[in-house]
Amino acid sequence: MAAMERHERLISAGEALHGRGRWCRPLARALGVNARTIRRWQTGTVAIPARVDEALPRLLREQIAVLHDTLLRIDRALQQAAD
């Protein structure tokens, strides 16, 4: 499989974190930049800084942790309801 380009990683992470078609603004807030900056990165008008490559996995891991904790709480609630 070919390596993902920086803009592909940006889009992939943004969509995974915030949903297709609505990820630019929330990702911009998470990265502390303007949504226009995200769009410039996405189109290649402006180079994506290395710090963004470092931040994307961290943001994804944080979201995974939130999802995992939510899943555990729901599983416990369902188990208690079944008992």
C-alpha positions in Angstrom: 0.0 0.0 0.0 1.3 3.4 -0.9 2.1 5.9 1.8 -0.5 8.5 2.6 0.4 12.1 1.6 0.1 14.7 4.3 -3.1 16.2 2.9 -4.6 12.7 2.8 -3.7 12.1 6.4 -5.3 15.4 7.3 -8.5 14.6 5.5 -8.6 11.0 6.8 -8.1 12.1 10.4 -10.6 15.0 10.1 -13.3 12.7 8.7 -12.7 10.0 11.3 -12.8 12.6 14.2 -15.7 14.8 13.0 -17.5 13.2 10.1 -17.4 13.6 6.4 -18.2 17.1 5.1 -18.1 18.7 8.5 -14.6 18.2 9.9 -12.7 21.4 8.9 -14.0 23.7 11.6 -13.8 21.3 14.5 -10.3 20.1 13.5 -9.2 23.7 13.1 -10.4 24.4 16.7 -8.6 21.3 17.9 -5.4 22.4 16.2 -5.7 26.1 17.1 -5.9 27.4 13.6 -8.4 29.1 11.4 -10.7 26.9 9.2 -9.4 28.6 6.1 -5.9 27.4 7.1 -7.3 23.8 7.1 -8.8 24.3 3.6 -5.5 25.7 2.4 -3.7 22.6 3.8 -6.3 20.4 2.2 -5.9 21.8 -1.2 -2.1 22.1 -1.0 -2.1 25.9 -1.3 -0.1 26.0 2.0 2.2 23.3 3.3 1.0 21.4 6.3 3.4 21.9 9.2 5.1 18.9 10.9 3.4 19.7 14.2 0.1 18.7 12.5 1.5 15.3 11.6 2.4 14.9 15.3 -1.0 16.2 16.5 -3.3 14.0 14.4 -2.4 10.7 16.0 -2.7 12.3 19.4 -6.2 13.6 18.6 -7.3 10.2 17.2 -6.0 8.4 20.3 -7.9 10.8 22.6 -11.1 10.1 20.6 -10.5 6.4 20.8 -10.1 6.6 24.6 -13.4 8.6 24.8 -15.2 6.0 22.6 -13.8 3.1 24.6 -14.8 4.6 28.0 -18.3 5.3 26.6 -18.6 1.7 25.3 -17.6 0.4 28.7 -20.2 2.5 30.5 -22.9 1.5 28.1 -22.0 -2.2 28.4 -22.0 -1.9 32.3 -25.4 -0.2 32.2 -26.8 -2.9 29.9 -25.4 -5.6 32.1 -26.9 -4.0 35.2 -30.3 -3.6 33.5 -30.2 -7.3 32.5 -29.5 -8.5 36.0 
